[in-house]
Amino acid sequence: MAANLVFPVIMSAERIDEAMARINAAMARIDAARLEIKSSAQESVSGQGSEGTQGSARVMALVNAHEKLREEVADTLGELDTLIEELEGE
């Protein structure tokens, strides 16, 4: 990959703006998911009374939210990899 850095890739301002918008959108999704997970975790801790099933359901919701976040991040990283490959090919 270091060899690719010898020849700088020149991007138009429009493509830079599009790439930055996609990165910012991905970061916003990650932040929203993080807040959702944090909120679910706090609810799970506060709801650990005599009802173990309620706590279990919250833990499962937390696990599902975490998995969704992992998938979104993987998708976004794939999109960024594709964008970089396209730019390096120009």
LINQUI-V255052 format. One record per backbone hydrogen bond with DSSP energy under -1.0 kcal/mol. CO is the residue of the C=O (numbers start at 1). NH is the residue of the N-H. E is the energy in kcal/mol with one decimal. If there is no record, write none. Layout:
# LINQUI-V255052
co->{CO & CO}
nh->{NH & NH}
e->{E & E}
This chain:
# LINQUI-V255052
co->{3 & 12 & 13 & 14 & 15 & 16 & 17 & 18 & 19 & 20 & 21 & 22 & 23 & 24 & 25 & 26 & 27 & 28 & 29 & 30 & 31 & 32 & 33 & 34 & 35 & 36 & 37 & 38 & 39 & 40 & 41 & 42 & 43 & 45 & 47 & 50 & 51 & 52 & 53 & 54 & 55 & 56 & 57 & 58 & 59 & 60 & 61 & 62 & 63 & 64 & 65 & 66 & 67 & 68 & 69 & 70 & 71 & 72 & 73 & 74 & 75 & 76 & 77 & 78 & 79 & 80 & 81 & 82 & 83 & 84 & 85}
nh->{6 & 16 & 17 & 18 & 19 & 20 & 21 & 22 & 23 & 24 & 25 & 26 & 27 & 28 & 29 & 30 & 31 & 32 & 33 & 34 & 35 & 36 & 37 & 38 & 39 & 40 & 41 & 42 & 43 & 44 & 45 & 46 & 47 & 48 & 49 & 52 & 55 & 56 & 57 & 58 & 59 & 60 & 61 & 62 & 63 & 64 & 65 & 66 & 67 & 68 & 69 & 70 & 71 & 72 & 73 & 74 & 75 & 76 & 77 & 78 & 79 & 80 & 81 & 82 & 83 & 84 & 85 & 86 & 87 & 88 & 89}
e->{-1.1 & -2.3 & -2.5 & -2.3 & -2.6 & -2.7 & -2.4 & -2.2 & -2.4 & -2.9 & -2.3 & -2.3 & -2.5 & -2.2 & -2.2 & -2.4 & -2.5 & -2.5 & -2.3 & -2.5 & -2.4 & -2.1 & -2.6 & -2.6 & -2.6 & -2.5 & -2.6 & -2.3 & -2.4 & -2.3 & -2.2 & -2.4 & -1.7 & -1.1 & -1.8 & -1.1 & -1.3 & -2.3 & -2.5 & -1.8 & -2.2 & -2.4 & -2.1 & -2.2 & -2.6 & -2.6 & -2.5 & -2.4 & -2.4 & -2.4 & -2.2 & -2.3 & -2.3 & -2.4 & -2.6 & -2.4 & -2.6 & -2.5 & -2.7 & -2.1 & -2.3 & -2.4 & -2.6 & -2.4 & -2.4 & -2.6 & -2.7 & -2.5 & -2.3 & -2.6 & -1.5}
